[in-house]
Amino acid sequence: MTEAKKRILSGMRPTGALHLGHYHGALKNWAKLQHDYDSYHFVADWHALTTHYEDRSIIEKSVYEMVIDWLAGGLDPNVCTIFLQSRMPQHAELFTLLAMGTPLGWLERVPTYKDQQIQLKDKDLSTYGFLGYPLLQAADILMYKAHFVPVGEDQSSHVELTREAARRFNDLYGRGPNDAALIQAALERLSKDDQRYLRSLKKKFQEAGDEQALAKYQGFVQAKTEFSEQERALLISDATGKGRTVLVEPEVLLSPVKKLLGLDGRKMSKSYGNGIAMREAPESVQKKIKTMPTDPARVKRTDPGEPERCPVWHFHQVYSSVETQAWVQTECRRAGIGCLECKQPVIDAVLAEQVPMLERAQPYVQRPDTVKDIVAAGCMRAKVVADDTMQQVRSAMGLNY
């Protein structure tokens, strides 16, 4: 029997066509990870409403187009699960139940809360939905008991909030009124010597903080076939003084990804108009790169340049070989090449990268109903997991009347 793969979960907001920054910053990594993990990826349309609640048209237009971008980028619906957040009401239920015990200060201190209010000052973000979106994100993750969340460092604070929410839930609701009796019944199936051994290990940890004793206790409990999975969880939570695990605390999965800046050297963003779409027409790609700004100090062809000041150099760092990068560094600084010559290898590399994307996307562009079928099938798979989690959550909270 093969060991079950650990699960990852991630999503994106459908607010327009995905650009190459999305591809290099996240999607390329998702396509790689899907073969090593049980991968769940969702279209975060509720999250999109936190900033686009006044104009929803872009969300509706982008949902299935974004899924095509995912498929073009290498996600395989036969390997990973692709689903739509708003088709899973369980997310809203878990969000509501988590909100009952989440301190307001936890949400207000999330770094992106104030940052985005400043960056998006043209939008009214003084809403409960915007304040609470990190907790909705926590519900998205905890619903599927994801072991890892692949994110960049700027999103790690959201995963930490998810861990705190899971920890608080487990501490509040991980103990039941009959737990003591269940623990005693489980222990009585052991020999007297084994019972004394476990009690001694528990005492060493609780009274002296002996972590080795706790490790031995946990290993002993996990190895005993006399216990059910629920009894193991109860025994370990009894020893640690914590609630048993109902919701799994996820870990951040930071993978080495190449961050691609925009054509003007700023962050690649639809709002800045400085991006290249994953499925943009070749003629448009060539025109955009040829007209990219370069080193402002290089006015004439004969002026020496400095690659570090040039947005094109950043594209070379993502797309060009070591040899080509060395050529750019040397020839630009001695005015041995012009800016158009410098840009041509980037144009060639970007167009070459897009070829398989366009080929993978074509069948879905021609048959859009296939995309809807993929999402519907993914929703059905996700629902099985979500229903199981919510049954456990309701039971822990005493809501299974």
C-alpha contacts under 8 A as a table, 3 or more apart, distances in Angstrom:
res1	aa1	res2	aa2	distance
5	K	36	D	7.12
5	K	37	Y	5.31
5	K	38	D	5.61
6	K	37	Y	5.43
6	K	38	D	5.89
6	K	146	A	7.61
6	K	147	H	6.15
6	K	148	F	7.91
7	R	37	Y	5.48
7	R	38	D	4.45
7	R	39	S	5.82
7	R	40	Y	7.54
7	R	145	K	7.52
7	R	146	A	4.95
7	R	147	H	5.37
7	R	148	F	6.54
8	I	37	Y	6.40
8	I	38	D	6.24
8	I	39	S	5.08
8	I	40	Y	6.19
8	I	146	A	5.09
8	I	147	H	5.98
8	I	148	F	4.83
8	I	149	V	5.49
8	I	150	P	7.17
9	L	39	S	6.08
9	L	40	Y	4.74
9	L	41	H	5.71
9	L	42	F	7.97
9	L	141	I	6.35
9	L	144	Y	7.66
9	L	146	A	5.98
9	L	148	F	6.95
9	L	149	V	5.51
9	L	150	P	7.34
10	S	40	Y	6.63
10	S	41	H	5.05
10	S	42	F	6.60
10	S	141	I	7.79
10	S	149	V	6.19
10	S	150	P	6.60
10	S	151	V	7.95
11	G	41	H	5.18
11	G	42	F	4.66
11	G	43	V	5.74
11	G	44	A	5.99
12	M	42	F	6.91
12	M	43	V	5.63
12	M	44	A	5.49
13	R	43	V	6.14
13	R	44	A	4.68
13	R	45	D	5.82
13	R	47	H	6.34
13	R	48	A	5.25
14	P	17	A	7.99
14	P	43	V	6.62
14	P	44	A	6.73
14	P	45	D	6.09
14	P	48	A	6.50
14	P	58	I	7.74
14	P	59	I	5.46
14	P	62	S	5.24
14	P	63	V	5.34
14	P	66	M	6.35
15	T	48	A	6.74
15	T	58	I	5.80
15	T	59	I	5.42
15	T	62	S	6.10
16	G	58	I	6.50
16	G	59	I	7.43
16	G	61	K	7.80
16	G	62	S	5.36
16	G	66	M	7.48
16	G	270	K	7.66
17	A	62	S	6.80
17	A	65	E	7.01
17	A	66	M	6.33
17	A	69	D	7.68
17	A	277	A	6.44
17	A	278	M	7.75
18	L	21	G	7.95
18	L	22	H	6.04
18	L	23	Y	7.51
18	L	66	M	6.68
18	L	69	D	6.62
18	L	277	A	5.77
18	L	278	M	6.03
19	H	22	H	5.45
19	H	23	Y	6.61
19	H	268	M	7.94
19	H	275	G	6.09
19	H	276	I	5.30
19	H	277	A	3.85
19	H	278	M	4.89
20	L	23	Y	4.81
20	L	24	H	6.16
20	L	260	L	7.25
20	L	275	G	7.25
20	L	276	I	5.93
20	L	277	A	5.96
20	L	278	M	5.37
21	G	24	H	5.38
21	G	25	G	5.72
21	G	259	K	6.72
21	G	260	L	5.07
21	G	261	L	6.79
21	G	262	G	7.67
21	G	268	M	5.96
21	G	275	G	7.59
22	H	25	G	5.10
22	H	26	A	5.72
22	H	27	L	6.29
23	Y	26	A	5.67
23	Y	27	L	4.59
23	Y	28	K	5.38
23	Y	73	G	6.97
23	Y	278	M	7.40
24	H	27	L	6.45
24	H	28	K	5.60
24	H	29	N	7.52
24	H	257	V	6.52
24	H	258	K	5.70
24	H	259	K	6.21
24	H	260	L	6.60
25	G	28	K	7.27
25	G	29	N	7.60
25	G	152	G	7.85
25	G	257	V	5.89
25	G	258	K	6.16
25	G	259	K	5.40
25	G	260	L	7.20
26	A	29	N	5.40
26	A	30	W	6.30
26	A	151	V	7.50
26	A	257	V	7.50
27	L	30	W	4.93
27	L	31	A	6.27
27	L	70	W	6.93
27	L	73	G	6.48
28	K	31	A	5.29
28	K	32	K	6.57
28	K	73	G	6.51
28	K	74	G	7.33
29	N	32	K	5.12
29	N	33	L	6.14
29	N	255	S	7.56
29	N	257	V	7.12
30	W	33	L	5.07
30	W	34	Q	6.07
30	W	75	L	7.21
30	W	150	P	7.88
31	A	34	Q	5.56
31	A	35	H	7.74
31	A	73	G	7.13
31	A	74	G	5.22
31	A	75	L	5.04
31	A	76	D	7.73
32	K	35	H	6.33
32	K	36	D	7.75
33	L	36	D	5.30
33	L	37	Y	6.06
33	L	39	S	7.58
34	Q	37	Y	5.40
34	Q	38	D	6.65
34	Q	39	S	5.37
34	Q	75	L	7.49
34	Q	79	V	6.72
34	Q	80	C	6.07
35	H	38	D	7.86
35	H	79	V	7.21
38	D	80	C	6.74
39	S	79	V	7.79
39	S	80	C	4.94
39	S	81	T	6.20
40	Y	80	C	6.00
40	Y	81	T	4.75
40	Y	82	I	6.17
40	Y	83	F	7.88
41	H	80	C	7.55
41	H	81	T	6.14
41	H	82	I	5.00
41	H	83	F	6.54
42	F	82	I	5.61
42	F	83	F	4.78
42	F	84	L	5.38
42	F	85	Q	6.05
43	V	63	V	6.90
43	V	67	V	7.78
43	V	82	I	7.81
43	V	83	F	6.34
43	V	84	L	4.85
43	V	85	Q	5.80
44	A	47	H	5.27
44	A	48	A	6.44
44	A	84	L	6.86
44	A	85	Q	5.43
44	A	86	S	7.70
45	D	48	A	4.95
45	D	49	L	6.56
45	D	59	I	6.80
45	D	63	V	7.49
45	D	84	L	7.41
45	D	85	Q	6.27
45	D	86	S	6.47
46	W	49	L	5.20
46	W	50	T	7.04
46	W	85	Q	6.78
46	W	86	S	6.26
47	H	50	T	5.40
47	H	51	T	7.76
47	H	133	Y	6.68
48	A	51	T	5.98
48	A	52	H	5.93
48	A	53	Y	7.75
48	A	59	I	7.05
49	L	52	H	4.66
49	L	53	Y	4.52
49	L	56	R	7.15
50	T	53	Y	6.04
50	T	125	L	7.73
50	T	129	G	5.59
50	T	130	F	5.02
50	T	133	Y	7.22
51	T	123	K	7.32
51	T	125	L	6.84
51	T	130	F	7.13
52	H	55	D	5.42
52	H	56	R	5.89
53	Y	56	R	5.92
55	D	58	I	7.24
56	R	59	I	5.43
56	R	60	E	6.75
57	S	60	E	5.39
57	S	61	K	6.33
58	I	61	K	5.18
58	I	62	S	6.01
59	I	62	S	5.16
59	I	63	V	6.16
60	E	63	V	5.82
61	K	64	Y	7.49
61	K	65	E	7.25
62	S	65	E	5.04
62	S	66	M	5.72
63	V	66	M	5.45
63	V	67	V	6.68
64	Y	67	V	4.95
64	Y	68	I	6.35
64	Y	371	V	6.80
64	Y	372	K	7.26
65	E	68	I	5.06
65	E	69	D	6.38
66	M	69	D	4.90
66	M	70	W	6.29
67	V	70	W	4.90
67	V	71	L	6.25
67	V	371	V	7.26
68	I	71	L	5.02
68	I	72	A	5.97
68	I	361	A	6.08
68	I	364	Y	6.66
68	I	365	V	7.58
68	I	371	V	7.14
69	D	72	A	4.88
69	D	73	G	6.02
69	D	278	M	7.09
69	D	279	R	7.60
69	D	361	A	7.14
70	W	73	G	5.00
70	W	74	G	6.53
70	W	75	L	5.71
71	L	74	G	5.25
71	L	75	L	4.81
71	L	76	D	6.47
71	L	77	P	7.86
71	L	360	R	6.86
71	L	361	A	6.61
72	A	75	L	7.30
72	A	356	P	7.52
72	A	357	M	4.46
72	A	358	L	6.55
72	A	359	E	7.57
72	A	360	R	4.93
72	A	361	A	4.79
73	G	357	M	5.81
74	G	357	M	7.69
74	G	360	R	7.90
75	L	79	V	7.94
75	L	80	C	7.17
76	D	79	V	5.32
76	D	80	C	6.09
77	P	80	C	5.24
77	P	81	T	6.16
77	P	82	I	6.68
77	P	374	I	6.71
78	N	81	T	7.80
81	T	378	G	5.06
81	T	381	R	7.22
81	T	382	A	7.34
82	I	374	I	7.20
82	I	375	V	5.75
82	I	378	G	4.92
82	I	379	C	7.26
83	F	87	R	8.00
83	F	375	V	4.99
83	F	376	A	7.03
83	F	377	A	7.87
83	F	378	G	4.82
83	F	379	C	4.82
83	F	382	A	7.16
84	L	87	R	5.56
84	L	88	M	7.13
84	L	375	V	6.72
84	L	379	C	6.59
85	Q	88	M	5.48
85	Q	89	P	8.00
85	Q	91	H	7.51
86	S	89	P	6.60
87	R	379	C	7.08
88	M	91	H	5.97
88	M	92	A	7.84
88	M	379	C	7.38
88	M	383	K	6.95
89	P	92	A	5.30
89	P	93	E	6.51
90	Q	93	E	4.99
90	Q	94	L	6.16
90	Q	386	A	6.44
90	Q	387	D	7.31
90	Q	390	M	7.07
91	H	94	L	5.29
91	H	95	F	6.05
91	H	136	L	7.39
91	H	139	A	5.91
91	H	140	D	5.97
91	H	143	M	7.01
92	A	95	F	5.01
92	A	96	T	6.17
92	A	136	L	7.45
92	A	139	A	7.88
93	E	96	T	5.16
93	E	97	L	6.28
94	L	97	L	5.05
94	L	98	L	5.99
94	L	139	A	5.76
94	L	143	M	7.55
94	L	390	M	7.34
95	F	98	L	5.22
95	F	99	A	6.08
95	F	135	L	6.47
95	F	136	L	5.24
95	F	138	A	7.76
95	F	139	A	5.29
96	T	99	A	5.08
96	T	100	M	6.74
97	L	100	M	5.48
97	L	101	G	7.66
98	L	101	G	5.87
98	L	102	T	6.29
98	L	135	L	7.60
98	L	139	A	7.63
98	L	165	A	7.11
98	L	169	F	7.26
99	A	102	T	5.10
99	A	135	L	7.38
101	G	168	R	7.69
101	G	169	F	7.57
102	T	106	W	7.26
102	T	165	A	6.85
102	T	168	R	7.95
103	P	106	W	5.63
103	P	107	L	7.50
104	L	107	L	5.58
104	L	108	E	6.53
105	G	108	E	5.03
105	G	109	R	6.17
106	W	109	R	5.60
106	W	110	V	6.91
106	W	161	L	7.36
107	L	110	V	5.59
107	L	113	Y	7.85
107	L	131	L	6.46
107	L	132	G	6.64
107	L	134	P	7.01
107	L	135	L	7.59
108	E	113	Y	6.71
108	E	131	L	7.08
109	R	113	Y	7.38
110	V	113	Y	5.60
110	V	114	K	7.83
110	V	134	P	7.91
110	V	157	S	6.68
110	V	158	H	7.20
111	P	114	K	6.28
111	P	115	D	6.42
111	P	157	S	7.44
112	T	115	D	4.80
112	T	116	Q	5.67
113	Y	116	Q	5.76
113	Y	117	Q	6.52
113	Y	130	F	7.85
113	Y	131	L	6.86
114	K	117	Q	5.06
114	K	118	I	6.40
115	D	118	I	5.30
115	D	119	Q	6.22
116	Q	119	Q	4.82
116	Q	120	L	5.58
116	Q	121	K	7.85
117	Q	120	L	5.33
117	Q	121	K	5.61
117	Q	125	L	6.36
118	I	121	K	5.20
120	L	123	K	5.70
121	K	124	D	7.13
124	D	127	T	7.61
125	L	130	F	6.14
126	S	130	F	7.10
126	S	131	L	7.56
127	T	130	F	5.41
127	T	131	L	6.38
128	Y	131	L	5.10
128	Y	132	G	5.86
129	G	132	G	5.15
129	G	133	Y	5.88
130	F	133	Y	5.31
131	L	134	P	7.48
132	G	135	L	5.41
132	G	136	L	6.48
133	Y	136	L	4.88
133	Y	137	Q	6.05
134	P	137	Q	4.86
134	P	138	A	6.18
134	P	158	H	6.12
134	P	161	L	7.46
134	P	162	T	7.99
135	L	138	A	4.76
135	L	139	A	6.26
135	L	161	L	7.59
135	L	162	T	7.16
135	L	165	A	7.97
136	L	139	A	4.98
136	L	140	D	6.28
137	Q	140	D	4.99
137	Q	141	I	6.44
137	Q	158	H	7.71
137	Q	162	T	7.70
138	A	141	I	5.22
138	A	142	L	5.99
138	A	158	H	7.58
138	A	159	V	7.31
138	A	161	L	7.17
138	A	162	T	4.55
138	A	165	A	7.34
139	A	142	L	5.12
139	A	143	M	5.75
139	A	162	T	7.77
140	D	143	M	5.54
140	D	144	Y	7.31
141	I	144	Y	5.91
141	I	145	K	6.65
141	I	146	A	6.05
141	I	149	V	7.83
141	I	162	T	7.57
141	I	250	P	7.85
142	L	145	K	4.92
142	L	146	A	6.48
142	L	162	T	7.47
142	L	166	A	7.34
142	L	247	L	6.06
142	L	248	V	6.47
142	L	249	E	7.56
142	L	250	P	7.79
143	M	146	A	7.88
143	M	247	L	7.85
143	M	385	V	7.64
143	M	386	A	5.72
143	M	389	T	6.08
143	M	390	M	7.62
144	Y	382	A	7.92
144	Y	385	V	6.24
144	Y	386	A	6.38
144	Y	389	T	7.31
145	K	247	L	6.45
145	K	248	V	5.23
145	K	249	E	7.75
145	K	250	P	7.51
146	A	149	V	7.05
146	A	248	V	7.09
146	A	249	E	7.98
146	A	250	P	5.88
147	H	248	V	7.21
147	H	249	E	7.19
147	H	250	P	4.69
147	H	251	E	6.08
148	F	250	P	5.16
148	F	251	E	4.70
148	F	252	V	5.62
148	F	253	L	5.66
149	V	159	V	7.38
149	V	250	P	6.77
149	V	251	E	6.33
149	V	252	V	5.18
149	V	253	L	5.47
150	P	252	V	6.23
150	P	253	L	4.51
150	P	254	L	6.02
150	P	255	S	7.24
151	V	154	D	7.89
151	V	155	Q	5.95
151	V	156	S	6.67
151	V	252	V	6.77
151	V	253	L	6.34
151	V	254	L	5.99
151	V	255	S	7.89
152	G	155	Q	5.57
152	G	156	S	6.72
152	G	254	L	6.17
152	G	255	S	7.86
153	E	156	S	5.20
153	E	254	L	7.14
154	D	157	S	7.20
155	Q	158	H	5.61
155	Q	159	V	7.11
156	S	159	V	5.18
156	S	160	E	6.37
156	S	252	V	6.51
157	S	160	E	4.99
157	S	161	L	6.32
158	H	161	L	5.12
158	H	162	T	6.33
159	V	162	T	4.88
159	V	163	R	6.27
159	V	250	P	7.21
159	V	251	E	7.30
159	V	252	V	6.55
160	E	163	R	4.99
160	E	164	E	6.26
161	L	164	E	5.00
161	L	165	A	6.10
162	T	165	A	5.07
162	T	166	A	6.20
162	T	249	E	7.19
162	T	250	P	7.48
163	R	166	A	5.16
163	R	167	R	6.08
163	R	249	E	4.79
163	R	250	P	6.25
164	E	167	R	5.02
164	E	168	R	6.05
164	E	249	E	7.95
165	A	168	R	5.20
165	A	169	F	6.10
166	A	169	F	5.12
166	A	170	N	6.09
166	A	247	L	5.46
166	A	248	V	6.51
166	A	249	E	5.80
167	R	170	N	5.20
167	R	171	D	6.14
167	R	247	L	7.85
167	R	249	E	7.02
168	R	171	D	5.10
168	R	172	L	6.06
169	F	172	L	5.13
169	F	173	Y	5.83
169	F	174	G	7.24
169	F	246	V	7.94
169	F	247	L	7.46
170	N	173	Y	5.34
170	N	174	G	4.52
170	N	175	R	8.00
170	N	242	K	7.55
170	N	243	G	4.94
170	N	244	R	6.10
170	N	245	T	5.76
170	N	246	V	5.96
170	N	247	L	6.70
171	D	174	G	5.59
171	D	175	R	7.56
171	D	242	K	5.77
171	D	243	G	4.38
171	D	244	R	7.55
172	L	175	R	7.39
172	L	243	G	7.04
173	Y	176	G	7.33
173	Y	243	G	6.86
173	Y	396	A	5.40
173	Y	397	M	5.76
174	G	242	K	7.76
174	G	243	G	4.02
174	G	244	R	4.68
174	G	245	T	6.48
174	G	246	V	6.46
174	G	396	A	6.34
175	R	179	D	6.53
175	R	243	G	5.51
175	R	244	R	6.71
175	R	396	A	7.59
176	G	179	D	5.25
176	G	396	A	7.18
177	P	180	A	7.55
178	N	181	A	5.47
178	N	182	L	6.25
179	D	182	L	5.03
179	D	183	I	6.08
179	D	234	L	7.05
180	A	183	I	5.17
180	A	184	Q	6.23
181	A	184	Q	5.13
181	A	185	A	6.11
182	L	185	A	5.14
182	L	186	A	6.21
182	L	231	E	7.34
183	I	186	A	5.15
183	I	187	L	6.25
183	I	231	E	6.78
183	I	234	L	6.63
183	I	235	L	6.25
184	Q	187	L	5.14
184	Q	188	E	6.19
185	A	188	E	5.24
185	A	189	R	6.92
186	A	189	R	5.64
186	A	190	L	7.56
186	A	226	E	7.98
186	A	227	F	6.68
186	A	231	E	6.79
187	L	190	L	5.50
187	L	195	Q	6.41
188	E	191	S	7.44
188	E	195	Q	7.76
189	R	226	E	7.23
190	L	194	D	6.05
190	L	195	Q	6.30
190	L	226	E	7.87
191	S	194	D	5.23
191	S	195	Q	6.29
192	K	195	Q	5.06
192	K	196	R	6.23
193	D	196	R	5.16
193	D	197	Y	6.14
194	D	197	Y	4.97
194	D	198	L	6.21
195	Q	198	L	5.28
195	Q	199	R	6.23
196	R	199	R	5.09
196	R	200	S	6.16
197	Y	200	S	5.23
197	Y	201	L	6.36
198	L	201	L	5.18
198	L	202	K	6.13
198	L	217	Y	6.27
199	R	202	K	5.10
199	R	203	K	6.10
200	S	203	K	5.10
200	S	204	K	6.21
201	L	204	K	5.17
201	L	205	F	6.39
201	L	213	A	5.12
201	L	214	L	6.53
201	L	216	K	7.41
201	L	217	Y	5.99
202	K	205	F	5.31
202	K	206	Q	6.09
202	K	213	A	7.19
202	K	214	L	6.75
202	K	217	Y	7.01
202	K	239	A	5.55
203	K	206	Q	5.19
203	K	207	E	5.71
203	K	208	A	7.72
204	K	207	E	5.53
204	K	208	A	5.34
204	K	209	G	6.65
204	K	210	D	5.69
204	K	213	A	6.31
205	F	208	A	5.47
205	F	209	G	4.39
205	F	210	D	4.41
205	F	211	E	6.24
205	F	213	A	5.86
205	F	214	L	5.74
205	F	239	A	7.84
206	Q	209	G	5.65
206	Q	210	D	7.63
206	Q	239	A	7.33
206	Q	240	T	7.39
210	D	213	A	5.34
210	D	214	L	6.62
211	E	214	L	5.01
211	E	215	A	6.23
212	Q	215	A	5.01
212	Q	216	K	6.22
213	A	216	K	5.14
213	A	217	Y	6.12
214	L	217	Y	4.93
214	L	218	Q	6.12
214	L	239	A	7.71
214	L	240	T	7.89
215	A	218	Q	5.18
215	A	219	G	6.08
216	K	219	G	5.09
216	K	220	F	6.03
217	Y	220	F	5.20
217	Y	221	V	6.22
217	Y	236	I	7.90
218	Q	221	V	5.18
218	Q	222	Q	6.07
218	Q	236	I	6.35
219	G	222	Q	5.19
219	G	223	A	6.15
220	F	223	A	5.26
220	F	224	K	6.43
221	V	224	K	5.42
221	V	227	F	7.72
221	V	232	R	6.12
221	V	235	L	7.53
221	V	236	I	7.66
222	Q	225	T	7.87
222	Q	232	R	6.47
224	K	227	F	6.03
225	T	228	S	7.46
227	F	230	Q	7.93
227	F	231	E	5.68
227	F	232	R	6.13
228	S	231	E	5.13
228	S	232	R	6.29
229	E	232	R	5.17
229	E	233	A	6.37
230	Q	233	A	5.17
230	Q	234	L	6.23
231	E	234	L	4.97
231	E	235	L	6.07
232	R	235	L	5.20
232	R	236	I	6.18
233	A	236	I	5.31
233	A	237	S	6.07
233	A	244	R	5.61
233	A	245	T	6.97
234	L	237	S	5.17
234	L	238	D	6.02
234	L	244	R	5.92
235	L	238	D	5.06
235	L	239	A	6.36
236	I	239	A	5.14
236	I	240	T	6.22
236	I	244	R	7.51
237	S	240	T	5.15
237	S	241	G	5.70
237	S	242	K	5.02
237	S	243	G	5.49
237	S	244	R	4.97
238	D	241	G	5.27
238	D	242	K	6.81
238	D	243	G	7.76
239	A	242	K	7.93
245	T	248	V	6.41
246	V	392	Q	6.90
246	V	393	V	6.90
246	V	396	A	7.64
258	K	318	V	6.48
259	K	318	V	7.91
260	L	267	K	7.77
260	L	268	M	7.07
260	L	314	H	7.34
260	L	315	F	6.98
260	L	318	V	6.97
261	L	264	D	7.91
261	L	265	G	5.69
261	L	266	R	5.82
261	L	267	K	4.86
261	L	268	M	5.01
261	L	311	P	7.93
261	L	314	H	7.09
261	L	315	F	7.72
262	G	265	G	5.21
262	G	266	R	5.34
262	G	267	K	5.32
262	G	268	M	3.82
262	G	269	S	7.08
262	G	274	N	5.12
262	G	275	G	5.45
262	G	311	P	7.81
263	L	266	R	7.45
263	L	268	M	7.31
263	L	274	N	5.08
263	L	275	G	6.27
263	L	288	K	7.82
263	L	289	I	7.31
263	L	292	M	5.88
263	L	293	P	7.49
263	L	311	P	6.46
263	L	312	V	7.57
264	D	274	N	6.27
264	D	292	M	6.78
264	D	293	P	6.30
264	D	311	P	6.06
265	G	310	C	7.70
265	G	311	P	4.78
265	G	314	H	7.88
268	M	272	Y	7.30
268	M	274	N	5.86
268	M	275	G	5.34
269	S	272	Y	5.27
269	S	273	G	6.40
269	S	274	N	6.28
269	S	275	G	6.08
270	K	273	G	5.08
270	K	274	N	6.90
270	K	275	G	6.53
272	Y	275	G	7.87
276	I	280	E	6.65
276	I	285	V	6.75
276	I	288	K	7.96
277	A	280	E	4.90
278	M	354	Q	6.83
278	M	357	M	7.47
279	R	354	Q	6.89
279	R	357	M	7.04
279	R	358	L	6.16
280	E	284	S	6.77
280	E	285	V	6.62
281	A	284	S	5.37
281	A	285	V	6.37
282	P	285	V	5.01
282	P	286	Q	6.22
282	P	351	L	6.52
283	E	286	Q	5.29
283	E	287	K	6.29
284	S	287	K	5.12
284	S	288	K	6.12
285	V	288	K	5.24
285	V	289	I	6.26
285	V	347	I	7.45
285	V	351	L	7.65
286	Q	289	I	5.39
286	Q	290	K	6.01
286	Q	347	I	6.07
287	K	290	K	5.19
287	K	291	T	6.21
288	K	291	T	5.35
288	K	292	M	6.22
289	I	292	M	5.08
289	I	343	K	6.90
289	I	346	V	7.96
289	I	347	I	6.67
290	K	340	L	6.49
290	K	343	K	6.59
292	M	311	P	7.65
292	M	312	V	7.27
293	P	296	P	7.69
293	P	310	C	7.45
293	P	311	P	6.90
293	P	312	V	7.80
294	T	298	R	7.70
294	T	309	R	7.63
294	T	310	C	4.78
294	T	311	P	6.14
294	T	312	V	6.54
294	T	339	C	7.31
295	D	298	R	5.53
295	D	305	G	6.37
295	D	306	E	6.56
295	D	307	P	7.10
295	D	309	R	5.37
295	D	310	C	4.54
295	D	311	P	7.70
296	P	299	V	6.79
296	P	309	R	7.82
296	P	310	C	7.86
297	A	303	D	7.97
297	A	305	G	6.92
298	R	301	R	7.30
298	R	303	D	5.32
298	R	304	P	6.43
298	R	305	G	5.51
299	V	303	D	6.58
300	K	303	D	5.32
301	R	335	A	6.93
301	R	337	I	7.91
301	R	338	G	5.76
301	R	339	C	7.85
302	T	335	A	5.55
303	D	335	A	5.88
304	P	332	C	6.19
304	P	333	R	4.87
304	P	334	R	5.14
304	P	335	A	4.45
305	G	332	C	5.26
305	G	333	R	4.80
305	G	334	R	7.28
305	G	335	A	6.62
306	E	309	R	5.72
306	E	310	C	6.96
306	E	329	Q	7.83
306	E	332	C	6.72
306	E	333	R	5.74
307	P	310	C	5.07
307	P	312	V	7.79
307	P	313	W	5.50
307	P	328	V	7.55
307	P	329	Q	6.35
307	P	332	C	6.91
307	P	333	R	7.56
308	E	311	P	7.96
308	E	313	W	6.65
310	C	313	W	5.54
310	C	314	H	7.41
311	P	314	H	5.45
311	P	315	F	7.06
312	V	315	F	5.23
312	V	316	H	6.49
312	V	342	C	8.00
312	V	343	K	6.81
313	W	316	H	4.93
313	W	317	Q	6.36
314	H	317	Q	5.09
314	H	318	V	6.69
315	F	318	V	5.22
315	F	319	Y	5.94
315	F	320	S	7.69
315	F	346	V	6.67
316	H	319	Y	5.07
316	H	320	S	4.75
316	H	321	S	7.96
316	H	324	T	7.95
316	H	325	Q	6.39
316	H	346	V	6.29
317	Q	320	S	6.05
317	Q	325	Q	7.09
319	Y	346	V	6.48
319	Y	349	A	6.14
319	Y	350	V	7.30
320	S	323	E	7.97
320	S	324	T	5.85
320	S	325	Q	6.22
320	S	345	P	7.24
320	S	346	V	6.94
320	S	349	A	7.36
321	S	324	T	5.21
321	S	325	Q	6.21
322	V	325	Q	5.10
322	V	326	A	6.18
323	E	326	A	5.16
323	E	327	W	6.28
324	T	327	W	4.97
324	T	328	V	6.26
325	Q	328	V	5.11
325	Q	329	Q	6.21
326	A	329	Q	5.11
326	A	330	T	6.21
327	W	330	T	5.35
327	W	331	E	5.89
328	V	331	E	5.39
328	V	332	C	5.56
328	V	342	C	6.65
329	Q	332	C	5.71
329	Q	333	R	6.31
330	T	333	R	5.55
330	T	334	R	6.53
330	T	336	G	8.00
331	E	334	R	5.26
331	E	335	A	5.78
331	E	336	G	4.46
331	E	337	I	5.62
332	C	335	A	4.98
332	C	336	G	6.03
332	C	337	I	5.89
332	C	338	G	7.45
332	C	342	C	7.97
333	R	336	G	7.61
335	A	338	G	6.95
337	I	341	E	6.11
337	I	342	C	6.73
338	G	341	E	5.30
338	G	342	C	6.35
339	C	342	C	4.94
339	C	343	K	6.19
340	L	343	K	5.04
340	L	344	Q	6.31
341	E	344	Q	5.45
341	E	345	P	7.85
342	C	345	P	6.77
342	C	346	V	7.79
343	K	346	V	5.35
343	K	347	I	6.34
344	Q	347	I	5.03
344	Q	348	D	6.20
345	P	348	D	5.08
345	P	349	A	6.11
346	V	349	A	5.11
346	V	350	V	6.08
347	I	350	V	5.33
347	I	351	L	6.14
348	D	351	L	5.34
348	D	352	A	6.11
349	A	352	A	5.08
349	A	353	E	6.16
350	V	353	E	5.12
350	V	354	Q	6.30
351	L	354	Q	5.11
351	L	355	V	6.48
352	A	355	V	5.43
352	A	356	P	7.96
353	E	356	P	6.73
353	E	357	M	7.32
354	Q	357	M	5.03
354	Q	358	L	6.09
355	V	358	L	5.34
355	V	359	E	6.26
356	P	359	E	4.92
356	P	360	R	6.02
357	M	360	R	5.24
357	M	361	A	6.14
358	L	361	A	5.09
358	L	362	Q	6.08
359	E	362	Q	5.43
359	E	363	P	7.86
360	R	363	P	6.88
360	R	364	Y	7.95
361	A	364	Y	5.53
361	A	365	V	6.20
362	Q	365	V	5.07
362	Q	366	Q	6.19
363	P	366	Q	5.19
363	P	367	R	6.09
364	Y	367	R	4.90
364	Y	368	P	5.29
364	Y	369	D	7.93
364	Y	370	T	6.39
364	Y	371	V	6.32
365	V	368	P	5.59
367	R	370	T	5.76
367	R	371	V	7.66
368	P	371	V	5.37
368	P	372	K	6.88
369	D	372	K	5.07
369	D	373	D	6.26
370	T	373	D	5.01
370	T	374	I	6.29
371	V	374	I	5.07
371	V	375	V	6.36
372	K	375	V	5.15
372	K	376	A	6.06
373	D	376	A	5.01
373	D	377	A	6.09
374	I	377	A	5.23
374	I	378	G	6.14
375	V	378	G	4.95
375	V	379	C	6.08
376	A	379	C	5.07
376	A	380	M	6.39
377	A	380	M	5.16
377	A	381	R	6.47
378	G	381	R	5.16
378	G	382	A	6.09
379	C	382	A	5.01
379	C	383	K	5.92
380	M	383	K	5.08
380	M	384	V	6.68
381	R	384	V	5.55
381	R	385	V	7.09
382	A	385	V	5.40
382	A	386	A	6.13
383	K	386	A	4.89
383	K	387	D	5.83
384	V	387	D	5.38
384	V	388	D	6.41
385	V	388	D	5.25
385	V	389	T	6.31
386	A	389	T	5.14
386	A	390	M	6.14
387	D	390	M	5.20
387	D	391	Q	6.15
388	D	391	Q	5.20
388	D	392	Q	6.49
389	T	392	Q	5.20
389	T	393	V	6.18
390	M	393	V	4.83
390	M	394	R	5.94
391	Q	394	R	5.30
391	Q	395	S	6.11
391	Q	400	N	7.88
392	Q	395	S	5.08
392	Q	396	A	6.11
393	V	396	A	5.13
393	V	397	M	6.22
394	R	397	M	5.13
394	R	398	G	6.01
394	R	399	L	4.76
394	R	400	N	5.68
395	S	398	G	5.12
395	S	399	L	5.88
395	S	400	N	5.40
396	A	399	L	7.68
398	G	401	Y	7.33
